[in-house]
Structures are given as C-alpha cells and as structure tokens.
Amino acid sequence: MTDPQALPTAPQEAASAVTVADHHLPQFHVRLPRGYVNDPNGPIDIGGQAHLYFQSRPRVDLEIPVEWGHATSDDLVHWTLHRPAIVPVPGGTDSGGAWSGNTVLHNGTVRAYYSGKVDHSPFQSVLLAESTDGGNTFGAPVQVVADPSADEAITMFRDPFVWQTNDGWSMAVGAASRNQTASIRHYRSVDGISWTHAGDLVSMTRDTANGIDTGEGWECPQILTVDGTDVAIVASWSHADGPGDVVAIPLTGSPSPFKVDDGQHFYAASVMRTSSWGPVLFGWVTEGRTEQWTEQAGWSGAISLPRRAWITNGRLGTEPHPVIDALRVGSSEAAHGARIGAQAEIVLPVAVTGCIRLRFSEAEYLDINVDVDADTLTVDRAHASTDHRADPSPAAIRGPFDRTADRPAVRVVLDGSVVELFTSAGRSITTRVYPTQAPPWTVDAPSQALVWELEHTVGTISAPAADITAEYPSI
C-alpha cells in the first residue's frame, strides 16, 4: 500500500495556491478542497440530515487506496465536509481500497455494505462495517458474501447495494462474466448478515441497444422504485475500455436500457431510495481534461447536484431536485447580454429554437443549440477552451423536449467547470468546460431566456476546523 506521507508535496502546494483563484473549481457541488473524488456512495437520511459518502483520496494520486469521504446536509444544498468515514485497514480485507457500496439503517445502527479491494485478489469482496455514532465512523469490516466460485466464470464482481423488503433484505452486486454477459447478482437475507445467492435480477449479453453499448459488466448497481416501477441503474463497463455510460433498466418486461445522462462526464450513480426529500439520485462528475492538468490543479472530481427522477415514456427522466432553487441569489434577469460569474443558472422557459452561448472571451465560448423543430439539443465545446488539454467533444440529445411538461425547455446550471443541463422531457447532459479566461463572462441567448446568479460559498469547504484540518491540512 502506498504511504500518502511519502508522496511528493508539490501537488499539495499547487492546490493550496490555486484554490483561491481557480475559476474552474466548483463551489456548490460536493467535492474536496483538494484531492480526488469519484463515486458517490450510500446517501442516507438519518433523522432528517442527509449523509453522503463518496470515494476520495487526499491527493490526486490513484496509487493511494481509496477511502469513503463524508459530507452532511440539512437541505441537500449546503454541505459540511467531515473526516473520511471509512479508511482502508493495512493488511485487512479492504487494504487496497474501500470501494463502492451503500448504507442502510437497522435498529439505530448504520450499516455500510461496500467492496473491499485487496490487490492480489481477483474480486472486490462484499464487506459490512457498522456505525453506532450516527454514520460518522465505522468499525472493522467483515466479509458477508462469498466471492464467486471459479466454475461461475465471473470476471468482475463488486459494488453491493442493499435495501429492505417486506420479508427481509435484498442485495444487488454488479458482475461481468467470461461470455460478455453483464448482470446484477441478487442475494437475500433475513438479518442483513447471512446472505444467500438468489440468481440474477437482470442480465444482458453485450450488445448495442438504443444506441448504448450495454457493456461487458455492470458496476455500481442501484435499485430505485419510481412511480411504482422498480428500475435498475447501472454503470456499463468493460475490461478493455473501462467505464461506459450510466443506464437505467426498468425491471418489468424485456430489459431495455436507456442513458440516465447523455453527457460525457456523469458516472457511477448512487441513490437514496427513501428520504425526507423523496427518492434522490447523485452521480460522479468526472473530469474533462488531461491527467497532467488535473495533477497540477491538485483536485479532481465532484458529486452532481441531487436529482429527482420519474418514469416518462418507459424511460427514467431526471431534473435538479427542487431544493436547488435555494441556490438562486435575488431575482432573475434577461439572459441575453447578461454578465455572469462562474456560478449561474440559465433557463429557457419555452421551447424556442436558438442558441444559448456562454461567452468566456472572444476566442472561448460554449454553445447550447436548441432546435425545437428537429427536436434536438447539442452542446458544442469545440471553442470552450483554448487550452488543448481540455476535452472539446460535443454531446447531443434527440427527443429532448416535452411541450406538455410543466418544466423549462432547457435549464443550465453552471458551477465553475461543471455544467449540468436539463430539458423538459427529463433528459440531461453533464459536461465540463475549462476556459482560460476568468469571469465575468457574458451570455448570448434568445430573448425569453432568464439568468440567475447562484450562491458560490456553500460548498464543502465549509467544515468544522477541528474536524477536518487534520485530514486536509491545507484548508
């Protein structure tokens, strides 16, 4: 296991220097002040307070075993960062990293089910760790599900998701097999400790369906009940290509996968099945720049805005959870010609054909092209940054609009380099932009478009000093 204390300190010093002035750094998305963030894990409502866990490393160094970062919120908007809740135990069942999973409440105890990585093992074993202090710290993990046997021909096995049923507990675990079949393995338990394999919830041989590569395996399975329908949400994956898309598969009828997000930078969704805010979905906002640039910046990754989900025309639709409206500062103004900072929201209230352009400088701009007649939407990043290390690839949606819906045609939420875009039909695009020009920026848009300034001091840097500075001393 790599010793974090033995690593070079230059990335830390760089991060400390750039955090104040780095206009790419998200301010209201859950993130670390420095270091690496990926999969959200086990969001849970404990007595009306949301606890969100996530994969984290104190530095942007993938050799450091991943741990479970921890943030809490009373409103899903203002978050406080705490010390990591689960830290890998040297020589233990998670010595190579505490990988993804979820949490549940059982008789006042918070149970975390997650994948423990051991570097010499072919699988990430399903572990259980318990918290008796309200989800702040967890005890030593124990393995509760046997790894697949050799005769099952399983080549990937990880990321448990546990939920309570009328007659006990169910667990979903993502898997890949030697014959290119992705599956969600299903386990059952009376007490949440002793588990029995109950077959597959759903499986699919790798194919292209609805324009999606369904993957050789499925990571991060989540089971969400929406409008009375059970929906599996998985991250498609393959040994050769790694992560693919987040797809939703209704568990009724023939499996038919649809993308949860049509952008390039949304992965590893995680859900709260029930909470004070209803069902809520989060995702990992990945980076869209070179690894070298990320290392120089000293930070990587963020957690998406909380999303509300519903079923529309047989597929999962999402939008920002209504609590996000609390980020708006003051009243709206006409978007066209407005000068904005790095935290803003732009809304097109009716389906009007035209272009929303975020103009960072004369040479740098992001175009969101809305074509109502063709029923298409395209996000064009070709000129979003003059730095060649930024990803310029576009994203597009067909059928993004629903004229009958009581939702804006297009809603764009900007937070530094993070752009989350939502449409009236429940489609979304999560993407990243890295303009070299710092704000203020300007907006060109159809006359009906509105813009709000958004809060920019509500991110996870707000934290109890005594609680967090020991783990993140640069704050």
C-alpha positions as CSV (number, residue, x, y, z in Angstrom):
1,M,0.0,0.0,0.0
2,T,1.3,3.4,-0.9
3,D,2.2,5.6,2.1
4,P,0.5,9.0,1.5
5,Q,3.0,10.7,3.7
6,A,5.8,9.6,1.5
7,L,4.4,11.2,-1.7
8,P,5.8,14.4,-3.1
9,T,4.2,17.5,-1.6
10,A,4.3,19.6,-4.8
11,P,0.6,18.8,-5.8
12,Q,-0.5,19.9,-2.3
13,E,1.4,23.2,-2.6
14,A,0.0,23.8,-6.1
15,A,-3.6,23.0,-4.8
16,S,-3.2,25.5,-1.9
17,A,-2.0,28.1,-4.3
18,V,-4.7,27.7,-7.0
19,T,-7.8,27.1,-4.8
20,V,-8.4,30.8,-4.1
21,A,-8.1,31.9,-7.7
22,D,-9.1,28.7,-9.7
23,H,-12.3,29.7,-11.5
24,H,-12.7,26.1,-12.7
25,L,-13.2,24.9,-9.1
26,P,-16.9,24.0,-8.3
27,Q,-18.3,25.9,-5.3
28,F,-21.7,24.3,-4.5
29,H,-21.1,20.8,-5.8
30,V,-19.8,18.4,-3.1
31,R,-16.1,18.0,-3.6
32,L,-12.8,18.1,-1.6
33,P,-10.9,21.3,-1.2
34,R,-8.0,19.3,-2.8
35,G,-7.6,15.7,-3.7
36,Y,-9.6,13.2,-5.7
37,V,-13.3,12.5,-5.7
38,N,-15.1,9.8,-7.6
39,D,-18.2,7.5,-6.9
40,P,-20.9,8.8,-4.6
41,N,-21.7,6.1,-2.0
42,G,-24.6,5.3,0.3
43,P,-26.5,8.6,0.6
44,I,-28.8,8.2,3.6
45,D,-31.3,10.2,5.6
46,I,-30.5,9.9,9.4
47,G,-33.0,11.8,11.4
48,G,-33.7,14.4,8.7
49,Q,-30.0,15.0,8.0
50,A,-28.5,13.8,4.7
51,H,-25.3,11.9,4.9
52,L,-23.4,11.5,1.6
53,Y,-20.4,9.3,1.3
54,F,-18.0,9.2,-1.7
55,Q,-14.8,7.7,-2.9
56,S,-12.0,10.0,-2.0
57,R,-8.2,10.3,-1.9
58,P,-6.4,13.2,-0.1
59,R,-4.3,13.8,-3.2
60,V,-4.7,13.3,-6.9
61,D,-2.8,10.1,-6.9
62,L,-4.5,6.8,-7.9
63,E,-1.9,4.8,-6.1
64,I,-3.4,5.9,-2.7
65,P,-6.1,3.4,-1.6
66,V,-9.5,5.0,-1.9
67,E,-11.5,5.8,1.3
68,W,-15.0,6.9,2.0
69,G,-15.3,10.7,2.2
70,H,-18.2,12.0,4.2
71,A,-20.4,15.1,3.9
72,T,-23.7,16.1,5.7
73,S,-26.5,18.5,4.9
74,D,-29.8,19.5,6.4
75,D,-31.2,20.7,3.0
76,L,-29.2,18.9,0.2
77,V,-27.8,22.3,-0.8
78,H,-25.4,23.4,2.0
79,W,-22.9,20.7,2.8
80,T,-20.3,20.2,5.6
81,L,-17.3,18.1,4.9
82,H,-16.1,15.7,7.7
83,R,-13.2,13.4,8.1
84,P,-13.4,10.2,6.0
85,A,-15.9,7.7,7.5
86,I,-14.2,4.5,6.2
87,V,-10.4,4.3,5.9
88,P,-8.7,1.1,4.5
89,V,-7.1,-1.1,7.1
90,P,-3.5,-2.1,6.2
91,G,-3.3,-5.8,5.8
92,G,-7.1,-6.1,6.1
93,T,-10.0,-7.0,3.8
94,D,-10.0,-3.5,2.2
95,S,-6.3,-2.8,2.2
96,G,-6.3,-1.8,-1.4
97,G,-9.2,0.5,-1.0
98,A,-12.8,0.9,0.4
99,W,-14.6,0.7,-2.9
100,S,-18.3,1.5,-3.7
101,G,-21.4,0.4,-1.9
102,N,-24.3,1.8,0.1
103,T,-25.7,2.3,3.6
104,V,-28.9,1.3,5.4
105,L,-30.3,1.9,8.9
106,H,-31.0,-1.1,11.1
107,N,-32.2,-0.7,14.7
108,G,-30.4,2.6,15.0
109,T,-27.1,1.3,13.5
110,V,-25.8,2.5,10.2
111,R,-24.6,-0.4,8.1
112,A,-22.2,0.2,5.2
113,Y,-22.0,-2.5,2.6
114,Y,-19.1,-2.0,0.3
115,S,-16.4,-3.6,-1.9
116,G,-13.1,-4.3,-0.2
117,K,-10.2,-4.3,-2.6
118,V,-7.2,-6.4,-1.9
119,D,-4.5,-6.1,-4.6
120,H,-3.8,-9.8,-5.1
121,S,-7.5,-10.8,-5.2
122,P,-9.4,-11.2,-8.5
123,F,-12.6,-9.8,-6.9
124,Q,-13.6,-6.9,-4.6
125,S,-15.3,-8.8,-1.7
126,V,-18.6,-7.7,-0.2
127,L,-17.9,-6.2,3.2
128,L,-20.1,-5.0,6.1
129,A,-19.0,-2.3,8.5
130,E,-21.2,-0.8,11.2
131,S,-21.5,2.7,12.7
132,T,-23.0,3.3,16.2
133,D,-22.3,7.1,16.2
134,G,-24.8,8.2,13.5
135,G,-22.7,7.4,10.4
136,N,-19.6,9.4,11.3
137,T,-17.2,6.5,11.8
138,F,-17.4,2.7,11.1
139,G,-16.0,-0.3,12.8
140,A,-13.8,-3.0,11.3
141,P,-15.4,-4.6,8.2
142,V,-16.3,-8.3,7.8
143,Q,-16.9,-10.2,4.6
144,V,-20.6,-11.2,4.4
145,V,-20.9,-12.7,0.9
146,A,-18.7,-15.3,-0.6
147,D,-16.7,-14.4,-3.7
148,P,-17.9,-16.2,-6.9
149,S,-16.5,-19.7,-7.4
150,A,-14.3,-20.5,-10.4
151,D,-16.9,-22.5,-12.1
152,E,-19.2,-19.5,-12.4
153,A,-16.8,-17.8,-14.9
154,I,-17.3,-14.4,-13.3
155,T,-14.6,-11.9,-14.2
156,M,-15.8,-8.8,-12.3
157,F,-17.8,-8.7,-9.0
158,R,-18.3,-5.5,-7.0
159,D,-20.4,-2.7,-5.6
160,P,-23.1,-4.1,-3.3
161,F,-26.4,-2.2,-3.0
162,V,-28.7,-3.3,-0.1
163,W,-32.4,-2.4,0.5
164,Q,-35.1,-3.6,2.9
165,T,-38.1,-5.5,1.7
166,N,-41.3,-6.7,3.4
167,D,-39.7,-10.1,4.3
168,G,-36.0,-9.1,4.9
169,W,-33.2,-7.7,2.9
170,S,-32.1,-7.7,-0.8
171,M,-28.6,-7.1,-2.2
172,A,-27.6,-6.3,-5.7
173,V,-24.0,-6.8,-6.8
174,G,-22.6,-5.8,-10.2
175,A,-20.9,-8.5,-12.3
176,A,-19.3,-9.5,-15.6
177,S,-18.8,-13.0,-17.0
178,R,-16.4,-14.6,-19.4
179,N,-19.1,-14.8,-22.1
180,Q,-19.6,-11.0,-22.2
181,T,-22.8,-11.1,-20.1
182,A,-23.3,-8.2,-17.7
183,S,-25.5,-9.0,-14.7
184,I,-26.9,-7.8,-11.4
185,R,-26.5,-10.7,-9.0
186,H,-29.2,-10.9,-6.4
187,Y,-28.8,-12.0,-2.8
188,R,-31.3,-12.4,0.0
189,S,-31.1,-12.2,3.8
190,V,-33.3,-12.2,6.8
191,D,-30.9,-10.3,9.1
192,G,-28.6,-8.5,6.7
193,I,-25.6,-10.5,7.8
194,S,-26.1,-14.0,6.3
195,W,-26.8,-13.9,2.6
196,T,-27.9,-16.4,0.0
197,H,-27.5,-16.1,-3.8
198,A,-30.9,-15.9,-5.4
199,G,-30.0,-15.7,-9.1
200,D,-29.8,-12.6,-11.2
201,L,-32.2,-9.6,-11.0
202,V,-31.4,-8.9,-14.7
203,S,-28.6,-9.8,-17.2
204,M,-27.8,-8.9,-20.7
205,T,-25.2,-10.2,-23.2
206,R,-23.1,-7.3,-24.5
207,D,-24.9,-5.5,-27.4
208,T,-25.9,-2.1,-28.7
209,A,-29.4,-1.2,-27.6
210,N,-31.0,2.3,-28.0
211,G,-27.5,3.5,-29.2
212,I,-25.9,2.3,-26.0
213,D,-23.0,-0.2,-25.6
214,T,-24.6,-2.3,-22.8
215,G,-21.2,-3.3,-21.5
216,E,-19.3,-6.4,-20.6
217,G,-20.2,-5.9,-17.0
218,W,-22.2,-3.6,-14.8
219,E,-20.7,-1.5,-12.0
220,C,-22.5,0.4,-9.2
221,P,-25.9,-1.3,-9.4
222,Q,-28.7,0.7,-7.8
223,I,-32.4,-0.3,-7.4
224,L,-34.8,2.6,-7.4
225,T,-38.6,2.4,-7.2
226,V,-40.1,5.2,-9.3
227,D,-43.8,5.7,-9.9
228,G,-44.4,2.1,-8.7
229,T,-41.8,0.7,-11.1
230,D,-38.5,-0.9,-10.0
231,V,-35.6,0.4,-12.0
232,A,-32.1,-0.8,-12.1
233,I,-29.4,1.8,-12.6
234,V,-26.0,0.5,-13.6
235,A,-22.7,1.8,-15.0
236,S,-21.7,-0.1,-18.1
237,W,-18.1,-1.3,-18.1
238,S,-15.6,-3.5,-19.9
239,H,-12.2,-4.9,-19.1
240,A,-10.7,-3.3,-22.3
241,D,-12.5,0.1,-22.3
242,G,-13.3,0.7,-18.7
243,P,-16.3,2.9,-17.8
244,G,-19.1,3.5,-20.3
245,D,-22.5,5.0,-19.6
246,V,-24.9,5.1,-16.7
247,V,-28.0,3.3,-17.9
248,A,-31.4,2.7,-16.4
249,I,-33.2,-0.6,-17.0
250,P,-36.9,-1.0,-15.8
251,L,-37.2,-4.4,-14.2
252,T,-40.5,-5.2,-15.9
253,G,-40.9,-6.7,-19.3
254,S,-37.9,-7.2,-21.6
255,P,-34.7,-5.4,-20.5
256,S,-34.5,-2.1,-22.4
257,P,-31.6,0.2,-21.3
258,F,-31.7,4.0,-21.6
259,K,-29.0,6.5,-20.7
260,V,-29.5,8.3,-17.4
261,D,-27.3,11.2,-18.6
262,D,-26.3,12.0,-22.2
263,G,-23.1,13.9,-21.3
264,Q,-19.5,12.6,-21.2
265,H,-18.9,13.3,-17.5
266,F,-21.6,11.6,-15.4
267,Y,-20.8,8.1,-14.0
268,A,-21.4,5.8,-11.0
269,A,-24.9,6.9,-10.0
270,S,-26.0,6.4,-6.3
271,V,-29.5,6.7,-4.9
272,M,-31.4,7.3,-1.7
273,R,-34.4,5.1,-2.2
274,T,-36.4,7.0,0.5
275,S,-35.6,10.2,2.4
276,S,-37.1,13.4,3.8
277,W,-36.7,14.7,0.2
278,G,-38.2,11.6,-1.5
279,P,-36.0,9.4,-3.8
280,V,-32.8,11.2,-4.7
281,L,-30.1,10.4,-7.3
282,F,-26.5,11.6,-7.3
283,G,-23.6,10.9,-9.8
284,W,-19.9,11.3,-10.1
285,V,-18.9,14.4,-12.2
286,T,-15.7,13.2,-13.9
287,E,-13.0,15.5,-15.3
288,G,-12.7,16.6,-18.9
289,R,-9.0,17.5,-19.1
290,T,-5.7,15.7,-19.1
291,E,-4.4,13.8,-16.1
292,Q,-1.3,16.1,-16.0
293,W,-3.5,19.2,-15.8
294,T,-5.6,17.6,-13.0
295,E,-2.5,16.8,-11.0
296,Q,-1.2,20.3,-11.4
297,A,-4.5,21.7,-10.2
298,G,-4.4,19.4,-7.2
299,W,-8.1,18.4,-7.3
300,S,-10.3,16.2,-9.4
301,G,-14.0,15.2,-9.5
302,A,-17.2,16.3,-7.8
303,I,-20.6,15.0,-7.0
304,S,-23.5,16.0,-9.1
305,L,-26.5,18.1,-8.0
306,P,-29.1,15.9,-6.3
307,R,-31.7,14.8,-8.9
308,R,-35.4,13.9,-8.7
309,A,-36.4,11.0,-11.0
310,W,-39.6,9.9,-12.7
311,I,-40.7,7.5,-15.5
312,T,-41.7,9.0,-18.8
313,N,-42.4,7.0,-21.9
314,G,-40.9,4.0,-20.4
315,R,-37.6,5.6,-19.5
316,L,-36.1,7.4,-16.5
317,G,-36.3,11.2,-16.5
318,T,-34.4,13.4,-14.1
319,E,-34.2,17.0,-13.1
320,P,-32.5,19.0,-10.4
321,H,-34.2,18.4,-7.1
322,P,-36.5,21.4,-6.3
323,V,-34.3,22.2,-3.2
324,I,-31.7,23.5,-5.6
325,D,-33.8,26.6,-6.3
326,A,-32.4,27.8,-2.9
327,L,-29.1,28.5,-4.6
328,R,-30.6,31.4,-6.6
329,V,-29.5,34.8,-5.4
330,G,-32.0,37.6,-5.9
331,S,-34.3,37.9,-8.9
332,S,-33.8,36.7,-12.5
333,E,-32.9,39.0,-15.3
334,A,-32.9,38.7,-19.1
335,A,-30.1,36.3,-20.0
336,H,-29.2,37.9,-23.3
337,G,-26.3,40.3,-22.7
338,A,-26.0,39.5,-19.0
339,R,-22.6,39.4,-17.3
340,I,-22.2,36.4,-15.1
341,G,-19.8,34.8,-12.7
342,A,-18.7,31.2,-12.6
343,Q,-21.9,30.2,-10.7
344,A,-25.1,30.9,-12.6
345,E,-28.3,29.3,-13.9
346,I,-29.8,30.0,-17.3
347,V,-33.4,28.9,-18.1
348,L,-35.2,28.9,-21.4
349,P,-38.9,28.8,-20.2
350,V,-40.4,27.8,-23.6
351,A,-39.2,25.6,-26.5
352,V,-37.7,28.3,-28.7
353,T,-35.2,27.4,-31.4
354,G,-31.9,29.2,-31.0
355,C,-28.5,29.2,-29.3
356,I,-27.5,29.9,-25.7
357,R,-23.9,30.9,-25.9
358,L,-21.7,31.3,-22.7
359,R,-19.1,33.7,-24.0
360,F,-15.9,33.4,-21.9
361,S,-13.8,35.5,-24.2
362,E,-13.7,36.4,-27.9
363,A,-12.0,33.1,-28.6
364,E,-13.7,30.9,-26.0
365,Y,-17.4,30.1,-25.8
366,L,-19.8,27.2,-25.2
367,D,-22.8,26.8,-27.5
368,I,-26.0,25.1,-26.5
369,N,-28.0,24.7,-29.7
370,V,-31.8,24.2,-29.3
371,D,-33.7,23.1,-32.4
372,V,-37.4,22.6,-31.5
373,D,-38.4,21.6,-35.0
374,A,-35.8,18.9,-35.2
375,D,-36.4,18.0,-31.5
376,T,-32.6,18.0,-30.9
377,L,-30.2,19.7,-28.5
378,T,-26.4,19.9,-28.9
379,V,-23.8,21.1,-26.5
380,D,-20.8,22.2,-28.6
381,R,-17.5,22.5,-26.7
382,A,-15.2,23.0,-29.7
383,H,-14.4,26.5,-28.6
384,A,-14.9,26.3,-24.9
385,S,-11.2,26.4,-24.1
386,T,-8.1,27.5,-26.0
387,D,-6.1,25.1,-23.8
388,H,-5.6,21.9,-25.9
389,R,-5.7,19.8,-22.7
390,A,-9.5,20.3,-22.4
391,D,-11.9,17.8,-24.0
392,P,-13.7,19.5,-26.9
393,S,-16.1,16.7,-27.8
394,P,-19.8,17.5,-28.2
395,A,-22.9,16.0,-26.7
396,A,-26.3,15.7,-28.3
397,I,-29.8,14.6,-27.4
398,R,-32.6,13.5,-29.7
399,G,-36.2,14.0,-28.4
400,P,-35.2,16.3,-25.5
401,F,-38.4,18.3,-25.3
402,D,-41.9,17.7,-23.9
403,R,-44.2,20.6,-24.7
404,T,-46.8,19.4,-22.3
405,A,-44.5,19.3,-19.3
406,D,-44.5,21.9,-16.5
407,R,-40.7,22.2,-16.8
408,P,-38.4,24.6,-18.6
409,A,-37.4,23.7,-22.1
410,V,-33.7,24.0,-21.1
411,R,-32.2,24.6,-17.7
412,V,-28.4,25.1,-17.5
413,V,-26.6,25.1,-14.1
414,L,-23.0,26.4,-14.2
415,D,-20.6,25.9,-11.3
416,G,-17.0,26.7,-12.3
417,S,-16.1,24.0,-14.8
418,V,-19.2,21.9,-14.2
419,V,-22.2,22.3,-16.5
420,E,-25.4,20.3,-15.8
421,L,-28.1,20.8,-18.4
422,F,-31.7,19.5,-18.1
423,T,-34.6,19.5,-20.6
424,S,-38.4,19.5,-20.4
425,A,-38.5,15.8,-21.3
426,G,-36.3,14.8,-18.3
427,R,-33.1,14.4,-20.3
428,S,-29.7,15.7,-19.0
429,I,-26.2,16.4,-20.2
430,T,-23.4,16.7,-17.6
431,T,-20.2,18.1,-19.1
432,R,-17.1,20.2,-18.2
433,V,-15.6,23.4,-19.6
434,Y,-12.2,24.9,-18.9
435,P,-12.0,28.4,-20.3
436,T,-8.6,30.1,-19.7
437,Q,-10.4,33.4,-19.2
438,A,-11.7,34.0,-15.7
439,P,-15.2,35.6,-15.1
440,P,-17.0,37.9,-15.7
441,W,-18.5,36.1,-18.7
442,T,-21.4,37.1,-20.9
443,V,-24.5,35.3,-22.2
444,D,-26.0,35.4,-25.7
445,A,-29.4,33.8,-25.7
446,P,-33.0,34.0,-27.1
447,S,-35.0,36.9,-25.6
448,Q,-37.1,34.6,-23.5
449,A,-34.1,33.2,-21.6
450,L,-33.6,34.2,-17.9
451,V,-30.5,34.0,-15.7
452,W,-29.9,33.9,-12.0
453,E,-26.7,34.4,-10.0
454,L,-26.1,31.3,-7.8
455,E,-24.5,31.1,-4.4
456,H,-20.8,30.4,-4.5
457,T,-19.9,30.0,-0.8
458,V,-21.9,26.9,0.1
459,G,-19.6,24.1,-0.9
460,T,-17.9,21.5,1.3
461,I,-15.0,23.8,2.2
462,S,-17.4,24.9,5.0
463,A,-16.4,22.5,7.7
464,P,-15.6,22.3,11.4
465,A,-12.0,23.3,11.6
466,A,-11.1,20.8,14.4
467,D,-12.8,18.0,12.5
468,I,-11.3,18.4,9.0
469,T,-7.9,20.2,9.1
470,A,-6.1,17.1,10.4
471,E,-7.1,15.2,7.2
472,Y,-6.9,18.2,4.9
473,P,-4.2,20.5,6.5
474,S,-4.1,22.9,3.5
475,I,-7.6,24.4,4.4
